[in-house]
């Protein structure tokens, strides 16, 4: 079938919204009609050319929600008519990582996905007979996509697609960092660095876990106001003095849990140095620039602080994304403030511009 999609033709160039071909789903795959897709920083990061694992041409987009239209041979977990959230972090439920509660990093299709292919090593996207690779196994900047069934989470049909899409990446990453990676304990003190989508999700996750004190740090007053709406008990303007302020206000010890959601290595270091002596946990969610490193003074670790990385918030997608979406439907998570702009697929490059100017939290592409 012919579809419209936003193709990354060359790095550091605008995406080309054009017509391409999409083949039918093969064994273990499903055809999804996209209803909504968030424009995420990871898409822009790859488009810029600074992503060391990036490739082109590819159809970008990974924060999607839609309806299953057709399935390939052997598919049992999704069926036509299901509303699904696309998962760049799949869950096969069979590999050693899926069986372990310690990680959400499924091993089943990782090698081929990282190369831009579906599990059989081929692509369903093409143009004039030439293959176009899939991005993060999803390629949701398109009217339709074909994905492995193990990378689709079936969610409640009552969840509006534009809200459900945000659980495909940014929102789940932040929520999960607090709920599943750090496992924030009730009554604790938390500091969240960054009030973008991931940071705001972390604030909400800390609240849902029963944290007593939730401090959100950012440079934007508008974003800090959103953090208060998600449950932050205090909001601070970022800067080099934040670490000392955390120490001063915690008896010199530091916060029980800190979260970094900016991608800036200097802020990652602040998150480590703000964590409590003895048991503080600094969870790093942000993606640093190519070649950047995090400098940590060993003394901080020797005196009991720990550092954890969190990919997709530790969320096991097929099992836990539906649970998070249900908590939104139950009123526990306020998703509406995250949607700053609604745009069309043709306006995807404008979505990148809005992100570069930090205009709002999330632009969402809606498909008619």
Long-range contacts (C-beta under 8 A, 24 or more apart in sequence): 1-144, 3-142, 3-143, 3-144, 4-142, 4-143, 4-345, 5-59, 5-125, 5-139, 5-141, 5-142, 5-143, 5-345, 6-59, 6-60, 6-61, 6-141, 6-142, 6-345, 6-348, 7-57, 7-58, 7-59, 7-127, 7-132, 8-46, 8-47, 8-56, 8-57, 8-58, 8-59, 8-60, 8-135, 9-56, 9-57, 10-56, 11-47, 11-48, 11-49, 11-54, 11-56, 12-47, 12-48, 12-49, 14-349, 15-47, 15-60, 15-141, 15-348, 15-349, 15-352, 17-345, 17-346, 17-348, 18-127, 20-59, 20-125, 20-126, 20-127, 20-132, 20-142, 21-125, 21-126, 21-127, 22-124, 22-125, 22-142, 22-144, 22-145, 22-146, 23-124, 23-125, 23-126, 23-146, 24-70, 24-72, 24-124, 24-146, 25-70, 25-71, 25-72, 25-75, 25-124, 25-146, 26-72, 26-73, 26-118, 26-120, 26-124, 27-72, 27-73, 27-74, 27-75, 28-72, 28-73, 28-74, 28-75, 28-119, 28-148, 28-149, 28-150, 29-71, 29-72, 29-75, 29-118, 29-124, 29-146, 29-147, 29-148, 29-149, 30-68, 30-70, 30-71, 30-72, 30-75, 30-78, 30-84, 30-146, 30-147, 30-148, 30-149, 30-152, 31-68, 31-69, 31-70, 31-71, 31-144, 31-145, 31-146, 32-64, 32-66, 32-67, 32-68, 32-69, 32-84, 32-86, 32-144, 32-145, 32-146, 32-147, 32-152, 33-66, 33-67, 33-69, 33-143, 33-144, 33-367, 34-64, 34-65, 34-66, 34-140, 34-142, 34-143, 34-144, 34-145, 34-367, 35-65, 35-66, 35-67, 35-83, 35-161, 35-162, 35-165, 35-366, 35-367, 36-64, 36-65, 36-66, 36-161, 36-162, 36-164, 36-165, 36-364, 36-365, 36-366, 36-367, 37-61, 37-63, 37-64, 37-65, 37-140, 37-141, 37-165, 37-364, 37-365, 37-367, 38-63, 38-64, 38-165, 38-166, 38-168, 38-169, 38-170, 38-362, 38-363, 38-364, 38-365, 39-63, 39-343, 39-348, 39-351, 39-352, 39-354, 39-355, 39-362, 39-363, 39-364, 39-365, 40-169, 40-170, 40-197, 40-362, 41-196, 41-263, 41-287, 41-355, 42-136, 42-169, 42-287, 43-135, 43-141, 43-352, 44-352, 44-355, 44-356, 45-287, 46-135, 47-352, 50-289, 50-290, 51-290, 52-290, 53-114, 55-115, 55-116, 55-133, 57-127, 57-132, 57-133, 58-116, 58-132, 58-133, 58-134, 58-135, 58-139, 59-125, 59-132, 59-134, 59-135, 59-139, 59-141, 59-142, 59-145, 60-135, 60-139, 60-141, 61-135, 61-138, 61-139, 61-140, 61-141, 61-142, 61-365, 62-86, 62-88, 62-135, 62-136, 62-137, 62-138, 62-139, 62-140, 62-168, 62-169, 63-140, 63-165, 63-166, 63-168, 63-169, 63-170, 64-138, 64-140, 64-145, 64-165, 64-168, 65-155, 65-159, 65-161, 65-162, 65-164, 65-165, 65-167, 65-168, 66-140, 66-145, 66-161, 66-367, 68-152, 69-144, 71-149, 75-149, 76-149, 77-149, 77-150, 77-152, 77-154, 77-318, 78-149, 78-152, 78-154, 82-154, 83-154, 83-155, 83-156, 83-157, 83-159, 83-161, 83-164, 84-152, 84-153, 84-154, 84-155, 85-152, 85-153, 85-155, 85-164, 85-165, 85-167, 85-168, 85-317, 85-321, 85-325, 86-138, 86-140, 86-145, 86-147, 86-151, 86-152, 86-168, 87-138, 87-151, 87-152, 87-153, 87-168, 87-317, 87-318, 87-321, 88-136, 88-137, 88-138, 88-151, 88-168, 88-169, 88-312, 89-311, 89-312, 89-315, 89-317, 90-137, 90-148, 90-150, 90-151, 90-317, 90-318, 91-150, 91-151, 91-316, 91-317, 91-318, 91-319, 92-150, 93-150, 93-318, 98-316, 103-314, 104-176, 104-180, 104-311, 104-312, 104-313, 104-314, 104-315, 104-316, 104-317, 105-311, 106-150, 108-150, 109-137, 109-148, 109-150, 109-151, 113-137, 118-146, 118-147, 118-148, 119-148, 138-168, 140-168, 141-345, 141-348, 141-365, 142-345, 143-345, 143-367, 150-318, 151-317, 152-318, 153-317, 153-318, 153-321, 153-322, 154-318, 154-322, 155-321, 155-322, 155-325, 155-326, 156-322, 156-325, 156-326, 156-329, 158-329, 159-325, 159-328, 159-329, 161-366, 162-339, 162-342, 162-364, 162-366, 163-328, 163-335, 163-336, 163-339, 164-325, 165-364, 166-197, 166-335, 166-338, 166-339, 166-362, 166-364, 167-321, 167-324, 167-325, 167-328, 168-321, 169-312, 170-196, 170-197, 170-198, 170-201, 170-338, 170-362, 171-197, 171-201, 171-324, 171-333, 171-335, 171-338, 172-201, 172-312, 172-313, 172-315, 172-317, 172-320, 172-321, 172-324, 173-197, 173-198, 173-201, 173-285, 173-310, 173-311, 173-312, 173-313, 173-315, 174-198, 174-199, 174-200, 174-201, 174-202, 174-203, 174-204, 174-205, 174-259, 174-261, 174-285, 174-313, 175-201, 175-202, 175-204, 175-205, 175-208, 175-313, 175-315, 175-324, 175-333, 176-201, 176-205, 176-310, 176-312, 176-313, 176-314, 176-315, 176-320, 176-324, 177-201, 177-202, 177-205, 177-259, 177-261, 177-283, 177-285, 177-310, 177-313, 177-314, 178-202, 178-204, 178-205, 178-206, 178-208, 178-209, 178-211, 178-257, 178-259, 178-283, 178-313, 179-205, 179-208, 179-209, 179-313, 180-313, 180-314, 180-315, 180-320, 181-283, 181-308, 181-310, 181-313, 181-314, 182-257, 182-259, 182-281, 182-283, 182-308, 182-310, 183-209, 184-209, 184-210, 184-211, 184-256, 184-257, 185-209, 185-210, 185-211, 185-256, 186-210, 186-211, 186-212, 187-211, 187-212, 188-212, 188-213, 188-256, 188-257, 189-213, 189-215, 189-250, 189-255, 189-256, 189-257, 189-276, 190-214, 190-215, 190-255, 190-256, 190-257, 190-258, 190-259, 191-215, 191-216, 191-217, 191-246, 191-255, 191-257, 191-258, 191-259, 191-271, 191-274, 192-216, 192-217, 192-227, 192-232, 192-258, 192-259, 192-261, 193-217, 193-218, 193-238, 193-242, 193-258, 193-259, 193-260, 193-261, 193-262, 193-267, 193-270, 193-271, 194-218, 194-259, 194-260, 194-261, 194-262, 194-267, 194-286, 195-220, 195-223, 195-224, 195-226, 195-227, 195-235, 195-261, 196-223, 196-261, 196-262, 196-361, 197-338, 197-361, 197-362, 198-261, 198-285, 198-286, 199-227, 199-259, 199-261, 199-262, 200-226, 200-227, 200-230, 200-338, 200-361, 201-230, 201-313, 202-259, 202-261, 202-285, 203-227, 203-230, 203-231, 203-232, 204-230, 204-231, 204-333, 204-334, 205-313, 206-231, 206-257, 206-259, 207-231, 208-327, 208-332, 208-333, 211-257, 215-246, 215-255, 217-242, 220-358, 223-358, 223-361, 226-337, 226-338, 226-361, 229-334, 229-337, 230-334, 230-337, 238-267, 242-270, 242-274, 243-270, 243-273, 243-274, 246-274, 247-274, 250-276, 253-277, 253-278, 253-280, 254-280, 254-305, 255-280, 256-280, 256-281, 257-281, 257-283, 258-282, 258-283, 259-283, 259-285, 260-284, 260-285, 260-286, 261-285, 261-286, 262-286, 263-287, 263-288, 263-289, 264-288, 265-292, 265-293, 265-294, 265-295, 268-294, 269-294, 269-295, 269-296, 272-296, 272-300, 272-305, 272-307, 273-297, 273-300, 275-300, 275-305, 275-306, 276-304, 276-305, 277-303, 277-304, 277-305, 278-303, 278-304, 279-304, 279-305, 279-306, 280-304, 280-305, 280-306, 281-305, 281-306, 281-307, 281-308, 282-306, 282-307, 282-308, 283-307, 283-308, 283-309, 283-310, 284-308, 284-309, 284-310, 285-310, 285-313, 337-361, 338-362, 339-364, 342-366
